[in-house]
Amino acid sequence: MTPAKPLKIKFRKKSSLFYAELKQDVADLLDNEKLRLAKREMLTKFACYSLIYITLYSGIYFPIIQSNLVFLILIYILFGLTGILLAFNCAHDCIHGTFTDNKRINSIVFYLVFNLQGVNSRLWQKRHIASHHIFPNVDGCDADIDDNPFMRLSPHHPLRRHQRYQHLYAPVLYAIYTLHWIFVKDFIYLRKKELANLKNQVYSFGFVSEVILLKMMYLVLLVALPVWLTPLTLSQVLLAFAVMHVVVSLFFVLTLIISHLAMETEFPKVDENGELPYDYYEHQLAVSLDYHPESKWANRIFGGFNSHTSHHLFPNLPHTVYNQITPLIREKARVYNLPYNERSIPAAIRSHFGYLKMLGRA
């Protein structure tokens, strides 16, 4: 007996006028001058964050920092957080082609910024563009919610007994997220031939070697060189390195995970024909959660991840305009009686842990 072919997942074919009207409203709002200023602002952010990043790394080699362990840990934490802000505000726009109009510059900036954080840029780019952005919050199609043995992130995943307590142990897992990503998860992805909707993944020996070499260079930069070139001991540097990753992990996870995994967001399920209940643009509304989306300061810090609905609807626009187009999205969603999810950061974090607790008890 021939096995049935897997369903091809697709969005509802009939589209509403929601996005057509919204797109026109956004085009009317953003003239060439506003877009020019938005891109200039992004380049300014890149210059500022890069300068801070380099200055903080140089600070490791100052005698006053080396003489006090608290100072050393603090400089590592600030350095790590600045690296994340570079990724949020610059590298992320690079892979969507909105950082500059020069594709080569976008590729170079993205490659450097991501690999300087210890994570492989090309592995993440593939998951982000070819999986998450196409089908966010869809089982089997979004690599970000792929089933794992520790966390139940979708109501359609099987429930394991220990996940009953996931809302309690999640902070511990979140605290080691970046270390796990750098030294474990990237290598898992290298071995996986299938990841969500990404099939037949094969990596060359040269690429695998590059991944290993880049991670070795990351350890040299943040561990080996400070020990070699300063009076600092290996234990002091490793302690600062570990604390940095705990702080960076919690900041990274708790500002990103709330944008899709909360009580307010949906996890649409396909029907018997493989069709999702929304069209593509309505889907992005239903699965996203914004926090302080119109705040200029939130935009400067989170690089538009706080205006996540705008990003998923208009990934071809620089994030520095998201706070301007959010009111248009909110109003158009109201007109068409479509979901638009918005909370404050504290409320969104509470909602996320409430969501984990609900899934653990379902």
Number of C-alpha atoms within 10 A of each C-alpha: 3 4 5 6 6 7 12 9 18 16 18 16 12 9 14 13 10 17 18 11 12 18 15 10 15 16 12 9 13 16 10 10 8 13 15 11 13 20 20 15 16 22 16 12 19 20 14 12 20 18 12 16 20 13 13 19 18 12 18 22 17 12 11 11 17 21 12 10 15 12 16 23 23 16 21 25 22 18 23 22 20 21 22 23 22 27 24 20 27 28 27 25 26 24 22 17 20 21 29 18 11 11 14 12 14 21 16 12 20 24 19 14 20 21 18 19 18 21 24 22 20 16 14 14 18 14 19 18 13 16 21 21 18 16 24 24 28 27 23 17 21 23 23 20 21 19 18 9 10 13 24 22 22 20 17 14 15 12 17 12 10 12 20 19 15 23 18 12 14 15 16 12 16 20 20 18 20 24 18 15 16 17 14 12 14 18 16 11 16 16 12 14 13 12 18 18 20 17 10 10 12 11 13 9 9 8 12 13 10 13 21 15 12 16 19 13 15 18 14 14 13 18 19 16 13 19 17 12 9 13 12 18 13 13 11 16 22 16 15 21 19 17 17 21 22 20 18 26 25 19 15 21 15 18 17 15 15 28 27 25 25 24 18 21 24 22 18 20 16 19 11 8 10 15 18 20 16 21 17 19 18 21 25 27 25 22 26 27 28 25 23 16 26 19 15 15 12 17 22 17 17 20 26 29 26 30 28 29 29 28 22 20 20 16 18 13 20 26 31 22 23 27 21 18 20 20 14 17 22 18 14 19 18 12 10 11 10 16 19 22 21 22 18 13 17 11 13 24 19 15 19 23 20 15 20 26 18 15 23 21 12 9
